[in-house]
Amino acid sequence: MKSSLTLAACALCLAVGSWGTARAGAPQPDTREGDFAHVCKSGAAKNQPCTVPTQETDCPGSVCVVVAVSKSIKGTLTLIAHDSVTDWAHGDLPPTNRALTVLLEVKAPDGSTQLLAATYQDLAAPTNPPTAPSNVVAIDMDETNLQALSGAVSGLLFVTPESTLSQQLQTLFGSTGTPALVVADTRGVQSADHTGDGLATVLRFKVKIQFLTPAA
């Protein structure tokens, strides 16, 4: 399956409950941050290349920051995990197929509201939970993990969208940079836990996205 601003998420990530256990093998935000170019923010080495782990040496008296090619873009990210996808017309008993839907709402440069959505699934074995490339999110994207994520969305920092969604964002905002989630607002997180019934579990929160320069 492709990766998402899942999220990936979607980034995907972030440490509570089962998420705390599941994320042990997942990339951390600072690890994902290393996928992007950095420069010293100020001082004698201003705009010189650097890395966060060596910023004291690289950037004396300053800090090492990512190279952004755009201002931040505000948006709302909705993640929908469903562990019992059904055939509405004909039924599917037992309903064991699983899927993850990502919906990103952003305001385009012309002021219009854009709704960018995609659904992901393990097409070879749809009864398996959806997954993403391990360098983005290294856990199963099922309802249990999504519900646990509701208490730790800040761990999604520097998650990049799946390629189709990334390209759409680049076209929409006229950028060649790599879109990445740089803020996941922990205030006002909305979630609907349906792990105990046949409906999908939903997580919704505010985000900021920037176009960044990939590391050399």
C-alpha positions as CSV (number, residue, x, y, z in Angstrom):
1,M,0.0,0.0,0.0
2,K,1.1,3.6,-0.6
3,S,1.9,5.9,2.3
4,S,-0.4,8.6,3.5
5,L,-0.6,11.8,5.5
6,T,-1.5,9.4,7.7
7,L,-0.7,9.4,7.3
8,A,0.2,9.1,7.8
9,A,-0.1,9.0,7.6
10,C,0.0,10.8,6.7
11,A,3.6,10.9,8.4
12,L,3.1,9.5,9.4
13,C,4.0,8.3,14.4
14,L,3.7,9.9,16.8
15,A,2.4,7.4,23.3
16,V,-0.3,5.9,25.0
17,G,-2.0,2.5,25.3
18,S,-1.5,0.1,22.5
19,W,0.0,2.9,20.4
20,G,2.9,3.2,22.8
21,T,3.7,-0.5,22.2
22,A,3.0,-0.5,18.5
23,R,5.2,2.6,17.8
24,A,8.3,1.0,19.3
25,G,9.5,0.1,15.8
26,A,8.1,3.2,14.1
27,P,10.2,6.1,12.9
28,Q,10.2,9.1,15.3
29,P,9.5,12.7,14.2
30,D,13.2,13.6,14.6
31,T,14.2,10.7,12.4
32,R,11.7,11.7,9.7
33,E,13.0,15.3,10.0
34,G,16.4,14.0,8.9
35,D,14.9,13.3,5.5
36,F,15.0,17.0,4.8
37,A,17.7,19.5,4.2
38,H,18.7,21.8,7.1
39,V,20.6,25.1,7.5
40,C,21.7,27.2,10.5
41,K,19.0,29.7,11.4
42,S,21.3,32.6,12.3
43,G,24.8,33.4,13.6
44,A,28.2,33.1,11.9
45,A,27.1,30.0,10.1
46,K,23.7,31.3,8.9
47,N,22.3,29.4,6.0
48,Q,25.1,26.9,6.1
49,P,24.2,23.2,5.9
50,C,23.8,21.4,9.2
51,T,22.2,18.4,11.0
52,V,20.1,18.5,14.2
53,P,22.3,16.0,16.1
54,T,25.4,18.1,15.4
55,Q,23.8,21.6,15.6
56,E,26.0,22.8,18.5
57,T,29.1,22.3,16.4
58,D,27.5,23.2,13.0
59,C,25.6,26.3,14.3
60,P,27.4,27.9,17.2
61,G,24.9,30.2,19.0
62,S,22.1,29.2,16.8
63,V,19.9,26.2,15.8
64,C,19.5,23.9,12.8
65,V,16.2,24.2,11.0
66,V,14.6,22.6,8.0
67,V,14.8,24.3,4.6
68,A,11.2,25.3,3.7
69,V,10.3,26.5,0.3
70,S,6.8,27.7,1.3
71,K,4.9,29.2,4.2
72,S,2.8,26.8,6.3
73,I,-0.6,25.8,4.9
74,K,-3.4,25.3,7.4
75,G,-5.6,22.3,7.0
76,T,-7.8,19.6,8.6
77,L,-6.8,16.0,8.4
78,T,-9.4,13.2,8.8
79,L,-8.3,9.6,9.1
80,I,-10.9,6.8,8.8
81,A,-10.0,3.2,9.5
82,H,-12.5,0.5,8.9
83,D,-11.8,-3.1,9.9
84,S,-15.1,-4.5,8.5
85,V,-15.6,-3.1,4.9
86,T,-18.8,-4.5,3.5
87,D,-20.5,-4.8,0.1
88,W,-23.5,-2.5,0.6
89,A,-25.7,-4.1,-2.1
90,H,-24.8,-7.8,-1.6
91,G,-23.4,-8.0,1.9
92,D,-20.2,-9.7,3.0
93,L,-20.4,-12.1,5.8
94,P,-18.2,-12.1,7.7
95,P,-17.0,-8.5,6.8
96,T,-13.3,-8.8,7.3
97,N,-11.7,-6.6,4.6
98,R,-9.9,-3.5,6.0
99,A,-9.2,-0.1,4.6
100,L,-7.9,3.4,5.5
101,T,-9.3,6.6,4.1
102,V,-7.4,9.9,4.3
103,L,-9.2,13.3,3.8
104,L,-7.1,16.5,3.8
105,E,-9.0,19.8,3.6
106,V,-6.9,22.8,2.6
107,K,-7.6,26.3,1.2
108,A,-6.1,26.8,-2.2
109,P,-4.2,30.0,-3.2
110,D,-7.4,31.2,-5.0
111,G,-9.3,30.9,-1.7
112,S,-11.3,27.8,-2.7
113,T,-11.7,24.9,-0.2
114,Q,-10.1,21.8,-1.6
115,L,-11.0,18.3,-0.3
116,L,-8.3,15.8,-1.2
117,A,-9.1,12.2,-0.3
118,A,-7.8,8.7,-1.0
119,T,-8.5,5.2,0.3
120,Y,-5.8,2.7,0.9
121,Q,-5.9,-1.1,1.3
122,D,-3.6,-4.1,1.1
123,L,-4.9,-5.1,-2.4
124,A,-3.0,-8.5,-2.3
125,A,-4.6,-9.5,1.0
126,P,-7.5,-7.1,1.8
127,T,-8.2,-8.8,5.2
128,N,-4.8,-7.5,6.4
129,P,-4.6,-4.0,7.9
130,P,-3.5,-1.3,5.6
131,T,0.2,-0.4,5.9
132,A,2.6,2.3,4.6
133,P,6.3,2.3,3.8
134,S,8.1,1.6,7.1
135,N,10.2,4.8,6.9
136,V,6.9,6.7,7.1
137,V,4.7,4.7,9.5
138,A,5.8,1.3,10.7
139,I,2.6,0.1,12.3
140,D,-0.7,-1.4,11.0
141,M,-3.3,1.2,10.2
142,D,-6.2,-0.5,11.8
143,E,-9.0,0.9,14.0
144,T,-7.3,0.0,17.3
145,N,-4.1,1.9,16.4
146,L,-6.0,4.8,14.9
147,Q,-8.0,5.2,18.1
148,A,-4.8,5.1,20.2
149,L,-3.3,7.7,18.0
150,S,-6.0,10.2,19.1
151,G,-3.9,10.9,22.2
152,A,-0.6,11.3,20.4
153,V,-1.1,13.1,17.1
154,S,2.0,15.2,17.6
155,G,4.1,12.1,16.7
156,L,2.9,12.5,13.1
157,L,5.3,15.4,12.5
158,F,7.3,15.2,9.2
159,V,5.1,12.5,7.8
160,T,4.8,12.9,4.0
161,P,1.7,12.1,1.9
162,E,1.4,9.2,-0.5
163,S,2.8,10.2,-4.0
164,T,-0.5,10.9,-5.7
165,L,-1.7,13.2,-2.9
166,S,1.8,14.8,-2.8
167,Q,1.6,15.6,-6.5
168,Q,-1.8,17.1,-6.2
169,L,-0.6,19.4,-3.4
170,Q,2.4,20.4,-5.5
171,T,0.2,21.2,-8.4
172,L,-2.4,23.0,-6.3
173,F,0.2,25.3,-4.7
174,G,2.7,25.5,-7.5
175,S,5.6,24.0,-5.6
176,T,8.3,21.4,-6.3
177,G,9.1,20.9,-2.7
178,T,8.1,17.8,-0.7
179,P,4.9,18.4,1.3
180,A,5.3,17.4,5.0
181,L,3.2,17.7,8.1
182,V,5.0,20.2,10.3
183,V,2.2,20.9,12.9
184,A,-0.3,18.5,14.4
185,D,-2.6,20.4,16.7
186,T,-3.3,18.5,19.9
187,R,-6.1,20.9,20.8
188,G,-9.6,20.0,19.6
189,V,-8.8,16.6,18.4
190,Q,-12.0,14.8,17.5
191,S,-12.3,11.0,17.5
192,A,-15.0,8.4,17.2
193,D,-14.2,5.0,18.5
194,H,-16.0,2.2,16.7
195,T,-13.6,-0.6,17.4
196,G,-16.5,-2.4,19.1
197,D,-19.0,-2.3,16.3
198,G,-19.3,-2.5,12.5
199,L,-18.7,1.2,11.8
200,A,-15.4,2.9,11.0
201,T,-13.2,4.6,13.6
202,V,-12.5,8.3,12.8
203,L,-9.8,10.7,13.9
204,R,-9.9,14.4,12.9
205,F,-7.5,17.3,13.8
206,K,-6.0,20.5,12.6
207,V,-2.6,20.4,10.8
208,K,-0.1,22.6,9.1
209,I,1.8,21.5,6.0
210,Q,5.0,23.0,4.4
211,F,6.9,22.2,1.2
212,L,10.4,21.2,2.3
213,T,13.7,20.6,0.5
214,P,14.7,16.9,0.6
215,A,18.1,16.1,2.1
216,A,20.9,15.6,-0.4
